[in-house]
Amino acid sequence: MEHTKIFFPDDFCERYSADTFPCELQEIRDAVGDKITLFAGFKGDLPDLLDNGKLYCAVPEGRRVIHWPKIRPFKTVVVDPEALPFAAKTFETAVINHCLEFSAENVGFLREIFRVLKRDGTLTAAIFNGTAVDRDKVFGGKIRSPDEIVADISEASFRISKVCGIKKNSKFPMRKFDYEDGKYGEMLIGLLRLLSDIIIVTADKSTPVSERVCVFEERYEMI
């Protein structure tokens, strides 16, 4: 299997820590809460700051380990993004932190995230907005746009529910917006790209038709 080629964002991770984006830390911390969480992608000391005793970290194979969590390192594994070593419906929530924008192809990885989430699981994806910096200088022009990543998340069967924007060193995030597919969603992402350094996408695990039928049959048998 040919693994996804991932650009190594060393300079990005050195510049942008939890102190630089305090709102990002708070948004992700709220999403994690006390849930059984899969955290994918490293940036600074964020995994250590999020640990709730139920946090598992996954480093995509072929990417440099920029920061190995000091807390619970035995719960950190290097994974094939398209074959996660976890059983289906294991996690209550998943956080993908600054990983998708550096990957050439995300849908396979996102489908694996979908698989390991419980039926009512949620996904939180933090995406760095490449239009906010000199892309050629900082990233060599290889960073993917939020529009592309939002499309990948939808293609992997997730239902995007909310998006919000965050500015560098801001103590308060921009207002969270309800997301809708179509022109409104495109305009919203376009607006956030103009105003934000980081965009956080919240998505829910959509229930496939086959699972809905099973639930209906279970309820029918109980009557």
N, CA, C and O of each residue as an XYZ file, in Angstrom:
892
protein
N       0.840     -1.200      0.000
C       0.000      0.000      0.000
C       0.874      1.249      0.000
O       1.807      1.366      0.794
N       0.566      2.165     -0.886
C       1.311      3.416     -0.942
C       0.684      4.412      0.029
O      -0.473      4.796     -0.143
N       1.426      4.829      1.035
C       0.891      5.722      2.052
C       0.810      7.156      1.535
O       1.537      7.546      0.622
N      -0.067      7.911      2.125
C      -0.231      9.316      1.773
C       1.053     10.075      2.080
O       1.645      9.908      3.146
N       1.476     10.911      1.138
C       2.639     11.746      1.367
C       2.206     12.977      2.148
O       1.290     13.688      1.737
N       2.859     13.227      3.266
C       2.462     14.320      4.136
C       3.606     15.317      4.267
O       4.744     14.942      4.552
N       3.294     16.573      4.058
C       4.287     17.633      4.235
C       4.583     17.800      5.721
O       3.657     17.810      6.532
N       5.831     17.928      6.089
C       6.214     18.028      7.500
C       6.159     19.482      7.963
O       7.024     20.272      7.583
N       5.182     19.852      8.760
C       5.003     21.256      9.141
C       5.808     21.641     10.381
O       5.245     22.155     11.347
N       7.122     21.397     10.362
C       7.948     21.667     11.539
C       7.886     23.137     11.940
O       7.692     23.464     13.110
N       8.054     24.016     10.954
C       8.068     25.448     11.242
C       6.741     25.901     11.823
O       6.697     26.723     12.738
N       5.661     25.355     11.282
C       4.325     25.696     11.771
C       4.166     25.298     13.232
O       3.658     26.077     14.038
N       4.593     24.106     13.570
C       4.410     23.599     14.928
C       5.287     24.332     15.931
O       4.942     24.422     17.109
N       6.418     24.857     15.472
C       7.274     25.626     16.370
C       6.678     27.004     16.632
O       6.826     27.545     17.728
N       6.009     27.573     15.642
C       5.475     28.926     15.768
C       4.148     28.982     16.509
O       3.883     29.924     17.256
N       3.308     27.957     16.295
C       1.936     28.041     16.776
C       1.680     27.007     17.875
O       1.413     25.837     17.598
N       1.766     27.462     19.113
C       1.525     26.600     20.270
C       0.168     26.931     20.862
O      -0.553     27.790     20.354
N      -0.175     26.237     21.947
C      -1.446     26.506     22.625
C      -1.487     27.933     23.161
O      -2.562     28.522     23.278
N      -0.315     28.494     23.490
C      -0.272     29.878     23.975
C      -0.601     30.870     22.870
O      -1.151     31.940     23.129
N      -0.262     30.508     21.639
C      -0.522     31.402     20.510
C      -1.995     31.449     20.176
O      -2.519     32.494     19.790
N      -2.666     30.317     20.323
C      -4.093     30.235     20.006
C      -4.855     29.688     21.219
O      -5.297     28.539     21.194
N      -5.016     30.480     22.268
C      -5.714     29.990     23.466
C      -7.159     29.582     23.191
O      -7.680     28.673     23.837
N      -7.811     30.252     22.231
C      -9.202     29.912     21.904
C      -9.304     28.524     21.287
O     -10.280     27.806     21.506
N      -8.293     28.153     20.517
C      -8.297     26.829     19.904
C      -8.251     25.758     20.989
O      -8.995     24.779     20.935
N      -7.381     25.948     21.965
C      -7.285     24.994     23.070
C      -8.618     24.871     23.786
O      -9.044     23.760     24.103
N      -9.286     25.989     24.049
C     -10.555     25.950     24.772
C     -11.638     25.253     23.970
O     -12.409     24.467     24.520
N     -11.706     25.533     22.675
C     -12.715     24.904     21.818
C     -12.532     23.390     21.778
O     -13.501     22.639     21.887
N     -11.294     22.949     21.624
C     -11.031     21.511     21.559
C     -11.231     20.863     22.917
O     -11.733     19.743     23.010
N     -10.837     21.567     23.971
C     -11.034     21.031     25.325
C     -12.519     20.828     25.613
O     -12.905     19.832     26.226
N     -13.345     21.763     25.174
C     -14.791     21.635     25.354
C     -15.327     20.434     24.580
O     -16.216     19.728     25.055
N     -14.786     20.208     23.391
C     -15.234     19.083     22.565
C     -14.855     17.748     23.198
O     -15.610     16.779     23.118
N     -13.687     17.703     23.826
C     -13.206     16.461     24.444
C     -13.951     16.159     25.742
O     -14.424     15.039     25.940
N     -14.059     17.156     26.630
C     -14.745     16.945     27.904
C     -14.197     15.735     28.630
O     -12.985     15.597     28.796
N     -15.088     14.856     29.066
C     -14.660     13.614     29.731
C     -14.931     12.407     28.848
O     -15.089     11.293     29.348
N     -14.986     12.619     27.546
C     -15.326     11.545     26.608
C     -14.105     10.698     26.254
O     -12.966     11.149     26.369
N     -14.364      9.466     25.824
C     -13.312      8.603     25.282
C     -12.927      9.190     23.928
O     -13.737      9.217     23.001
N     -11.684      9.659     23.820
C     -11.293     10.501     22.687
C     -10.118      9.931     21.913
O      -9.157      9.434     22.500
N     -10.200     10.008     20.589
C      -9.067      9.726     19.718
C      -8.539     11.061     19.216
O      -9.261     11.819     18.569
N      -7.274     11.346     19.516
C      -6.631     12.590     19.094
C      -5.614     12.257     18.014
O      -4.689     11.483     18.261
N      -5.762     12.818     16.837
C      -4.859     12.541     15.722
C      -4.163     13.829     15.294
O      -4.812     14.849     15.059
N      -2.842     13.772     15.196
C      -2.077     14.934     14.786
C      -1.549     15.688     15.986
O      -2.278     15.884     16.958
N      -0.299     16.116     15.943
C       0.303     16.817     17.067
C       0.592     18.271     16.716
O       0.960     18.589     15.585
N       0.424     19.136     17.690
C       0.849     20.530     17.561
C       1.247     21.029     18.936
O       0.395     21.232     19.801
N       2.535     21.224     19.136
C       3.000     21.718     20.429
C       2.646     20.774     21.560
O       2.775     19.556     21.442
N       2.190     21.370     22.675
C       1.906     20.597     23.874
C       0.421     20.294     24.045
O      -0.011     19.948     25.144
N      -0.363     20.415     22.985
C      -1.812     20.274     23.087
C      -2.267     18.934     23.662
O      -3.153     18.936     24.517
N      -1.714     17.781     23.246
C      -2.186     16.512     23.817
C      -2.058     16.450     25.333
O      -2.937     15.915     26.010
N      -0.964     16.996     25.871
C      -0.782     16.978     27.323
C      -1.836     17.836     28.022
O      -2.293     17.502     29.116
N      -2.216     18.939     27.386
C      -3.177     19.856     27.991
C      -4.607     19.332     27.908
O      -5.485     19.794     28.637
N      -4.839     18.368     27.018
C      -6.190     17.838     26.816
C      -6.470     16.573     27.616
O      -7.627     16.175     27.753
N      -5.437     15.940     28.143
C      -5.603     14.602     28.716
C      -6.671     14.563     29.809
O      -6.638     15.343     30.761
N      -7.610     13.646     29.652
C      -8.688     13.468     30.631
C      -8.711     12.047     31.192
O      -9.680     11.644     31.835
N      -7.649     11.298     30.950
C      -7.596      9.913     31.388
C      -8.218      8.953     30.389
O      -8.115      7.737     30.546
N      -8.877      9.505     29.343
C      -9.522      8.673     28.318
C      -9.050      9.080     26.921
O      -9.740      8.843     25.929
N      -7.875      9.692     26.857
C      -7.357     10.232     25.605
C      -6.348      9.264     24.991
O      -5.403      8.834     25.652
N      -6.560      8.930     23.727
C      -5.650      8.097     22.961
C      -5.136      8.917     21.782
O      -5.921      9.569     21.093
N      -3.826      8.890     21.545
C      -3.225      9.689     20.475
C      -2.767      8.797     19.329
O      -2.237      7.707     19.545
N      -2.978      9.274     18.116
C      -2.568      8.542     16.914
C      -1.702      9.442     16.040
O      -2.112     10.543     15.672
N      -0.515      8.971     15.714
C       0.382      9.706     14.827
C       0.323      9.041     13.455
O       0.667      7.864     13.340
N      -0.103      9.761     12.402
C      -0.137      9.155     11.067
C       1.237      8.640     10.645
O       2.240      9.340     10.788
N       1.276      7.439     10.136
C       2.523      6.809      9.705
C       3.169      7.642      8.607
O       2.479      8.176      7.739
N       4.487      7.751      8.645
C       5.197      8.503      7.631
C       5.355      9.962      7.975
O       5.899     10.734      7.185
N       4.884     10.354      9.153
C       5.023     11.744      9.585
C       5.942     11.805     10.793
O       5.902     10.924     11.652
N       6.754     12.824     10.862
C       7.647     12.974     11.996
C       6.852     13.194     13.278
O       5.837     13.890     13.279
N       7.314     12.608     14.342
C       6.670     12.814     15.641
C       7.229     14.106     16.218
O       8.317     14.119     16.794
N       6.489     15.179     16.062
C       6.957     16.489     16.480
C       6.911     16.616     17.989
O       7.780     17.243     18.595
N       5.901     16.023     18.591
C       5.783     16.103     20.056
C       5.106     14.843     20.551
O       3.959     14.560     20.203
N       5.819     14.097     21.357
C       5.250     12.876     21.926
C       4.677     13.226     23.297
O       5.390     13.778     24.136
N       3.406     12.917     23.540
C       2.790     13.323     24.812
C       3.541     12.801     26.033
O       3.941     11.637     26.073
N       3.727     13.649     27.007
C       4.380     13.241     28.248
C       3.409     12.459     29.127
O       3.802     11.557     29.867
N       2.109     12.831     29.026
C       1.089     12.156     29.818
C       0.587     10.935     29.047
O       0.203     11.048     27.883
N       0.591      9.791     29.684
C       0.108      8.548     29.089
C       0.746      8.242     27.724
O       0.016      8.024     26.757
N       2.069      8.221     27.616
C       2.701      7.927     26.324
C       2.372      6.527     25.814
O       2.450      6.265     24.613
N       1.997      5.612     26.745
C       1.659      4.248     26.324
C       0.334      4.206     25.572
O      -0.014      3.176     24.995
N      -0.413      5.317     25.571
C      -1.656      5.383     24.811
C      -1.460      6.131     23.497
O      -2.425      6.610     22.901
N      -0.217      6.232     23.049
C       0.108      6.884     21.785
C       0.638      5.840     20.811
O       1.547      5.081     21.145
N       0.067      5.801     19.602
C       0.482      4.806     18.617
C       0.694      5.463     17.261
O       0.040      6.449     16.921
N       1.618      4.898     16.494
C       1.824      5.304     15.108
C       0.932      4.419     14.251
O       0.964      3.194     14.371
N       0.132      5.041     13.383
C      -0.906      4.276     12.678
C      -0.831      4.470     11.172
O      -0.325      5.479     10.680
N      -1.342      3.490     10.458
C      -1.661      3.654      9.042
C      -2.989      4.406      9.011
O      -3.990      3.875      9.493
N      -3.036      5.626      8.460
C      -4.262      6.421      8.505
C      -5.478      5.726      7.903
O      -6.611      6.052      8.256
N      -5.258      4.769      6.997
C      -6.378      4.105      6.346
C      -6.655      2.729      6.924
O      -7.424      1.959      6.350
N      -6.034      2.412      8.061
C      -6.293      1.137      8.744
C      -6.002      1.324     10.228
O      -5.023      0.785     10.745
N      -6.844      2.082     10.906
C      -6.625      2.372     12.318
C      -6.748      1.097     13.158
O      -7.651      0.292     12.930
N      -5.848      0.908     14.127
C      -5.842     -0.326     14.925
C      -6.821     -0.289     16.093
O      -6.468     -0.643     17.217
N      -8.051      0.141     15.823
C      -9.072      0.226     16.856
C     -10.350     -0.447     16.361
O     -10.647     -0.444     15.167
N     -11.094     -1.019     17.297
C     -12.356     -1.669     16.931
C     -13.395     -0.620     16.540
O     -13.299      0.543     16.932
N     -14.371     -1.042     15.774
C     -15.456     -0.142     15.383
C     -16.211      0.338     16.615
O     -16.372     -0.397     17.589
N     -16.672      1.583     16.554
C     -17.496      2.193     17.603
C     -16.793      2.168     18.964
O     -17.396      1.812     19.976
N     -15.513      2.550     18.975
C     -14.724      2.582     20.203
C     -14.789      3.941     20.896
O     -14.868      4.013     22.122
N     -14.756      5.017     20.108
C     -14.586      6.350     20.678
C     -15.874      7.169     20.633
O     -16.712      7.016     19.744
N     -15.993      8.048     21.633
C     -17.145      8.944     21.691
C     -16.922     10.210     20.870
O     -17.868     10.812     20.364
N     -15.660     10.602     20.747
C     -15.341     11.783     19.951
C     -13.943     11.628     19.371
O     -13.124     10.868     19.886
N     -13.684     12.352     18.301
C     -12.364     12.342     17.674
C     -11.956     13.776     17.374
O     -12.772     14.599     16.960
N     -10.680     14.056     17.590
C     -10.113     15.368     17.282
C      -9.000     15.170     16.267
O      -8.057     14.417     16.509
N      -9.111     15.851     15.124
C      -8.029     15.832     14.137
C      -7.437     17.236     14.139
O      -8.070     18.190     13.686
N      -6.225     17.349     14.648
C      -5.635     18.653     14.888
C      -4.492     18.942     13.912
O      -3.409     18.368     14.025
N      -4.745     19.832     12.957
C      -3.720     20.275     12.008
C      -2.990     19.107     11.371
O      -1.763     19.020     11.380
N      -3.787     18.224     10.823
C      -3.249     17.045     10.155
C      -3.786     16.984      8.721
O      -3.059     16.649      7.786
N      -5.064     17.312      8.568
C      -5.722     17.183      7.269
C      -5.175     18.158      6.231
O      -5.123     17.832      5.045
N      -4.766     19.347      6.663
C      -4.318     20.344      5.690
C      -2.945     20.029      5.109
O      -2.536     20.641      4.122
N      -2.227     19.075      5.714
C      -0.902     18.717      5.223
C      -0.891     17.384      4.486
O       0.170     16.897      4.094
N      -2.065     16.795      4.298
C      -2.166     15.487      3.661
C      -2.708     15.622      2.241
O      -3.594     16.434      1.977
N      -2.167     14.825      1.343
C      -2.591     14.885     -0.048
C      -3.969     14.267     -0.262
O      -4.667     14.624     -1.210
N      -4.367     13.338      0.617
C      -5.652     12.649      0.456
C      -6.169     12.258      1.834
O      -5.474     11.604      2.611
N      -7.402     12.669      2.123
C      -7.927     12.503      3.480
C      -9.127     11.567      3.626
O      -9.419     11.118      4.734
N      -9.817     11.270      2.548
C     -11.108     10.591      2.660
C     -10.970      9.214      3.307
O     -11.804      8.839      4.131
N      -9.938      8.459      2.951
C      -9.735      7.138      3.545
C      -9.521      7.230      5.045
O     -10.066      6.431      5.806
N      -8.727      8.206      5.469
C      -8.469      8.423      6.893
C      -9.748      8.819      7.612
O     -10.029      8.310      8.697
N     -10.529      9.720      7.025
C     -11.771     10.172      7.644
C     -12.793      9.041      7.740
O     -13.557      8.981      8.703
N     -12.813      8.158      6.765
C     -13.732      7.013      6.824
C     -13.344      6.063      7.952
O     -14.207      5.435      8.567
N     -12.044      5.960      8.219
C     -11.599      5.155      9.350
C     -12.006      5.813     10.669
O     -12.407      5.126     11.609
N     -11.904      7.126     10.739
C     -12.370      7.851     11.924
C     -13.865      7.600     12.116
O     -14.327      7.368     13.233
N     -14.612      7.649     11.016
C     -16.056      7.387     11.053
C     -16.323      5.998     11.628
O     -17.224      5.820     12.447
N     -15.534      5.020     11.193
C     -15.727      3.626     11.630
C     -15.510      3.459     13.125
O     -16.272      2.753     13.785
N     -14.475      4.102     13.669
C     -14.143      3.870     15.075
C     -14.953      4.739     16.035
O     -14.846      4.581     17.251
N     -15.760      5.651     15.502
C     -16.629      6.461     16.356
C     -17.919      5.723     16.672
O     -18.423      4.958     15.849
N     -18.449      5.952     17.861
C     -19.734      5.378     18.227
C     -20.842      6.018     17.403
O     -20.621      7.017     16.719
N     -22.033      5.437     17.473
C     -23.133      5.854     16.611
C     -23.418      7.354     16.705
O     -23.684      7.997     15.689
N     -23.365      7.914     17.912
C     -23.627      9.339     18.083
C     -22.330     10.128     18.281
O     -22.335     11.191     18.902
N     -21.216      9.602     17.751
C     -19.919     10.245     17.919
C     -19.784     11.538     17.137
O     -20.514     11.789     16.177
N     -18.836     12.349     17.570
C     -18.599     13.634     16.913
C     -17.139     13.764     16.494
O     -16.248     13.129     17.059
N     -16.925     14.596     15.497
C     -15.586     14.882     14.990
C     -15.329     16.379     15.114
O     -16.176     17.194     14.749
N     -14.155     16.737     15.630
C     -13.718     18.132     15.667
C     -12.412     18.224     14.899
O     -11.438     17.555     15.246
N     -12.382     19.044     13.862
C     -11.184     19.182     13.036
C     -10.701     20.625     13.068
O     -11.437     21.537     12.692
N      -9.461     20.835     13.518
C      -8.847     22.160     13.508
C      -8.016     22.286     12.233
O      -7.149     21.455     11.959
N      -8.289     23.326     11.465
C      -7.674     23.493     10.149
C      -6.968     24.842     10.095
O      -7.581     25.878     10.356
N      -5.698     24.830      9.763
C      -4.990     26.090      9.620
C      -5.346     26.712      8.271
O      -5.340     26.036      7.243
N      -5.652     27.992      8.289
C      -6.055     28.709      7.079
C      -4.813     29.231      6.370
O      -4.202     30.203      6.812
N      -4.449     28.595      5.286
C      -3.233     28.964      4.572
C      -3.271     30.337      3.951
O      -2.216     30.885      3.632
N      -4.458     30.927      3.763
C      -4.533     32.255      3.163
C      -4.133     33.335      4.162
O      -3.946     34.490      3.780
N      -3.999     32.968      5.445
C      -3.668     33.952      6.475
C      -2.168     34.201      6.577
O      -1.744     35.093      7.312
N      -1.364     33.437      5.859
C       0.085     33.593      5.933
C       0.671     33.534      4.529
O      -0.043     33.289      3.556
N       1.957     33.756      4.437
C       2.665     33.588      3.179
C       2.875     32.092      2.972
O       3.817     31.509      3.508
N       1.989     31.477      2.190
C       2.009     30.016      2.047
C       3.332     29.515      1.495
O       3.861     28.511      1.971
N       3.878     30.210      0.485
C       5.118     29.751     -0.139
C       6.290     29.804      0.836
O       7.191     28.967      0.775
N       6.277     30.797      1.744
C       7.380     30.955      2.684
C       7.285     29.956      3.840
O       8.275     29.324      4.207
N       6.083     29.822      4.407
C       5.931     28.985      5.595
C       5.689     27.517      5.257
O       6.205     26.634      5.942
N       4.911     27.247      4.211
C       4.512     25.872      3.927
C       4.981     25.354      2.567
O       4.670     24.222      2.196
N       5.707     26.152      1.841
C       6.132     25.711      0.523
C       4.977     25.551     -0.436
O       5.088     24.846     -1.439
N       3.850     26.214     -0.130
C       2.688     26.150     -1.015
C       1.954     24.829     -0.984
O       1.130     24.573     -1.861
N       2.225     23.971      0.005
C       1.670     22.617      0.002
C       0.474     22.429      0.932
O      -0.054     21.322      1.039
N       0.045     23.484      1.600
C      -1.079     23.349      2.518
C      -2.395     23.329      1.756
O      -2.562     24.083      0.797
N      -3.328     22.484      2.162
C      -4.634     22.380      1.502
C      -5.600     23.396      2.100
O      -5.444     23.819      3.245
N      -6.582     23.776      1.323
C      -7.510     24.821      1.750
C      -8.632     24.232      2.614
O      -8.948     23.049      2.492
N      -9.238     25.056      3.491
C     -10.377     24.604      4.294
C     -11.528     24.090      3.425
O     -12.235     23.164      3.821
N     -11.721     24.688      2.239
C     -12.799     24.247      1.348
C     -12.628     22.780      0.969
O     -13.586     22.008      0.988
N     -11.403     22.406      0.627
C     -11.119     21.024      0.234
C     -11.351     20.062      1.402
O     -11.893     18.971      1.226
N     -10.932     20.484      2.590
C     -11.064     19.615      3.759
C     -12.522     19.441      4.156
O     -12.939     18.340      4.517
N     -13.300     20.516      4.094
C     -14.737     20.430      4.376
C     -15.400     19.446      3.408
O     -16.258     18.658      3.805
N     -14.997     19.498      2.145
C     -15.537     18.564      1.151
C     -15.158     17.126      1.488
O     -15.975     16.218      1.335
N     -13.921     16.913      1.947
C     -13.470     15.569      2.340
C     -14.299     15.034      3.513
O     -14.707     13.872      3.516
N     -14.542     15.894      4.507
C     -15.312     15.474      5.682
C     -16.717     15.054      5.283
O     -17.230     14.052      5.782
N     -17.343     15.808      4.391
C     -18.689     15.470      3.918
C     -18.672     14.180      3.109
O     -19.576     13.354      3.235
N     -17.642     14.003      2.275
C     -17.551     12.799      1.441
C     -17.400     11.543      2.289
O     -17.798     10.455      1.872
N     -16.820     11.695      3.488
C     -16.630     10.550      4.381
C     -17.869     10.250      5.212
O     -17.796      9.493      6.180
N     -19.016     10.841      4.843
C     -20.332     10.576      5.444
C     -20.595     11.334      6.743
O     -21.602     11.085      7.405
N     -19.711     12.251      7.115
C     -19.990     13.078      8.277
C     -20.958     14.200      7.901
O     -20.975     14.667      6.762
N     -21.761     14.623      8.877
C     -22.652     15.766      8.683
C     -22.074     16.944      9.448
O     -22.061     16.950     10.678
N     -21.601     17.933      8.718
C     -21.004     19.106      9.353
C     -22.112     19.936      9.998
O     -23.098     20.286      9.349
N     -21.938     20.244     11.274
C     -22.982     20.969     12.002
C     -22.603     22.412     12.306
O     -23.444     23.305     12.204
N     -21.333     22.654     12.684
C     -20.923     24.008     13.049
C     -19.502     24.288     12.583
O     -18.688     23.376     12.432
N     -19.222     25.567     12.358
C     -17.858     26.012     12.059
C     -17.610     27.301     12.830
O     -18.532     28.079     13.079
N     -16.366     27.514     13.201
C     -16.021     28.789     13.841
C     -14.607     29.175     13.446
O     -13.807     28.328     13.047
N     -14.307     30.464     13.562
C     -12.995     30.969     13.191
C     -12.252     31.483     14.409
O     -12.863     31.948     15.371
N     -10.930     31.397     14.361
C     -10.090     31.825     15.482
C      -8.936     32.671     14.951
O      -8.308     32.325     13.950
N      -8.667     33.773     15.628
C      -7.554     34.646     15.280
C      -6.392     34.402     16.234
O      -6.585     33.999     17.381
N      -5.200     34.649     15.748
C      -3.993     34.496     16.557
C      -4.051     35.412     17.777
O      -4.391     36.590     17.672
N      -3.710     34.844     18.942
C      -3.639     35.570     20.213
C      -4.978     36.136     20.694
O      -5.008     36.931     21.634
N      -6.069     35.741     20.068
C      -7.384     36.224     20.498
C      -7.867     35.416     21.698
O      -7.682     34.200     21.750
N      -8.489     36.101     22.664
C      -9.004     35.427     23.851
C     -10.406     34.864     23.631
O     -10.895     34.062     24.427
N     -11.043     35.289     22.552
C     -12.401     34.833     22.274
C     -12.500     34.405     20.816
O     -12.036     35.121     19.929
N     -13.102     33.242     20.557
C     -13.276     32.816     19.163
C     -14.364     33.628     18.495
O     -15.193     34.244     19.165
N     -14.359     33.627     17.183
C     -15.480     34.212     16.467
C     -16.728     33.393     16.775
O     -16.638     32.235     17.182
N     -17.854     33.986     16.582
C     -19.104     33.286     16.837
C     -19.182     31.983     16.042
O     -18.759     31.926     14.887
N     -19.725     30.941     16.667
C     -19.938     29.682     15.959
C     -21.127     29.835     15.015
O     -22.154     30.416     15.369
N     -20.967     29.312     13.832
C     -22.026     29.395     12.827
C     -22.572     28.005     12.539
O     -21.804     27.049     12.428
N     -23.870     27.884     12.418
C     -24.479     26.645     11.952
C     -24.143     26.481     10.482
O     -24.226     27.432      9.705
N     -23.764     25.275     10.110
C     -23.331     25.024      8.732
C     -24.434     24.320      7.957
O     -25.102     23.428      8.480
N     -24.620     24.728      6.709
C     -25.561     24.072      5.810
C     -24.855     23.795      4.497
O     -24.070     24.616      4.022
N     -25.135     22.634      3.909
C     -24.560     22.310      2.607
C     -25.066     23.280      1.552
O     -26.159     23.835      1.666
N     -24.261     23.471      0.538
C     -24.699     24.329     -0.565
C     -24.023     25.690     -0.547
O     -22.954     25.861      0.039
N     -24.662     26.653     -1.195
C     -24.100     27.985     -1.365
C     -23.835     28.674     -0.032
O     -22.819     29.351      0.127
N     -24.762     28.501      0.942
C     -24.576     29.147      2.238
C     -23.297     28.650      2.899
O     -22.516     29.439      3.431
N     -23.088     27.338      2.861
C     -21.885     26.770      3.458
C     -20.621     27.262      2.773
O     -19.629     27.558      3.439
N     -20.646     27.352      1.453
C     -19.493     27.838      0.702
C     -19.176     29.288      1.057
O     -18.014     29.650      1.240
N     -20.216     30.114      1.152
C     -20.026     31.516      1.499
C     -19.490     31.656      2.923
O     -18.653     32.518      3.191
N     -19.964     30.820      3.825
C     -19.538     30.875      5.218
C     -18.056     30.536      5.344
O     -17.312     31.233      6.033
N     -17.629     29.461      4.676
C     -16.219     29.083      4.711
C     -15.372     30.171      4.071
O     -14.276     30.463      4.549
N     -15.866     30.773      2.995
C     -15.145     31.861      2.341
C     -14.958     33.051      3.274
O     -13.892     33.665      3.298
N     -16.001     33.376      4.045
C     -15.926     34.481      5.000
C     -14.907     34.184      6.097
O     -14.103     35.043      6.458
N     -14.949     32.966      6.621
C     -14.014     32.590      7.693
C     -12.572     32.575      7.200
O     -11.649     32.850      7.967
N     -12.378     32.260      5.936
C     -11.026     32.270      5.379
C     -10.468     33.684      5.328
O      -9.260     33.884      5.454
N     -11.336     34.652      5.146
C     -10.903     36.050      5.112
C     -10.582     36.586      6.501
O      -9.705     37.437      6.652
N     -11.294     36.087      7.525
C     -11.223     36.680      8.854
C     -10.430     35.868      9.873
O     -10.122     36.379     10.951
N     -10.091     34.618      9.562
C      -9.551     33.714     10.596
C      -8.183     33.164     10.230
O      -7.826     33.063      9.056
N      -7.423     32.809     11.270
C      -6.166     32.087     11.085
C      -6.392     30.580     11.167
O      -5.713     29.802     10.497
N      -7.353     30.182     11.997
C      -7.700     28.767     12.160
C      -9.207     28.613     12.049
O      -9.959     29.438     12.568
N      -9.649     27.566     11.377
C     -11.072     27.244     11.277
C     -11.288     25.892     11.959
O     -10.585     24.921     11.680
N     -12.273     25.848     12.858
C     -12.609     24.601     13.548
C     -13.957     24.104     13.035
O     -14.956     24.823     13.073
N     -13.966     22.879     12.563
C     -15.167     22.257     11.997
C     -15.674     21.193     12.956
O     -14.910     20.337     13.400
N     -16.957     21.245     13.274
C     -17.592     20.220     14.112
C     -18.543     19.418     13.241
O     -19.364     19.989     12.523
N     -18.437     18.105     13.302
C     -19.282     17.246     12.474
C     -19.817     16.083     13.294
O     -19.190     15.649     14.260
N     -20.973     15.587     12.902
C     -21.615     14.463     13.575
C     -21.524     13.228     12.694
O     -21.464     13.324     11.468
N     -21.515     12.079     13.331
C     -21.510     10.831     12.576
C     -22.921     10.561     12.077
O     -23.834     10.318     12.867
N     -23.090     10.606     10.778
C     -24.395     10.303     10.194
C     -24.658      8.820     10.310
O     -23.739      8.012     10.178
N     -25.899      8.451     10.554
C     -26.258      7.046     10.678
C     -26.585      6.469      9.305
O     -27.552      6.905      8.681
N     -25.801      5.489      8.809
C     -26.092      4.883      7.514
C     -27.480      4.235      7.499
O     -28.013      3.863      8.545
N     -28.045      4.108      6.321
C     -29.386      3.533      6.171
C     -29.456      2.137      6.773
O     -30.453      1.794      7.408
N     -28.409      1.316      6.586
C     -28.426     -0.052      7.105
C     -28.547     -0.058      8.629
O     -29.244     -0.904      9.187
N     -27.870      0.884      9.313
C     -27.950      0.947     10.766
C     -29.325      1.420     11.212
O     -29.837      0.971     12.237
N     -29.924      2.328     10.443
C     -31.265      2.802     10.786
C     -32.263      1.654     10.732
O     -33.148      1.554     11.581
N     -32.118      0.781      9.724
C     -33.018     -0.360      9.573
C     -32.873     -1.293     10.766
O     -33.866     -1.794     11.292
N     -31.612     -1.530     11.200
C     -31.377     -2.408     12.350
C     -32.023     -1.849     13.607
O     -32.631     -2.585     14.383
N     -31.888     -0.537     13.804
C     -32.493      0.088     14.975
C     -34.003     -0.051     14.928
O     -34.637     -0.327     15.947
N     -34.582      0.138     13.750
C     -36.032      0.015     13.590
C     -36.486     -1.411     13.909
O     -37.497     -1.610     14.581
N     -35.729     -2.404     13.419
C     -36.091     -3.801     13.664
C     -36.004     -4.139     15.150
O     -36.845     -4.864     15.681
N     -34.961     -3.597     15.825
C     -34.821     -3.853     17.262
C     -36.019     -3.293     18.024
O     -36.563     -3.956     18.907
N     -36.421     -2.095     17.689
C     -37.556     -1.472     18.356
C     -38.847     -2.224     18.049
O     -39.718     -2.362     18.909
N     -38.960     -2.711     16.810
C     -40.153     -3.428     16.399
C     -40.305     -4.728     17.193
O     -41.406     -5.105     17.595
N     -39.160     -5.408     17.408
C     -39.196     -6.685     18.132
C     -39.575     -6.487     19.603
O     -40.132     -7.386     20.232
N     -39.264     -5.287     20.152
C     -39.536     -5.016     21.561
C     -41.018     -4.767     21.807
O     -41.480     -4.920     22.938
N     -41.779     -4.387     20.779
C     -43.213     -4.068     20.965
C     -44.020     -5.339     21.157
O     -45.238     -5.277     21.328
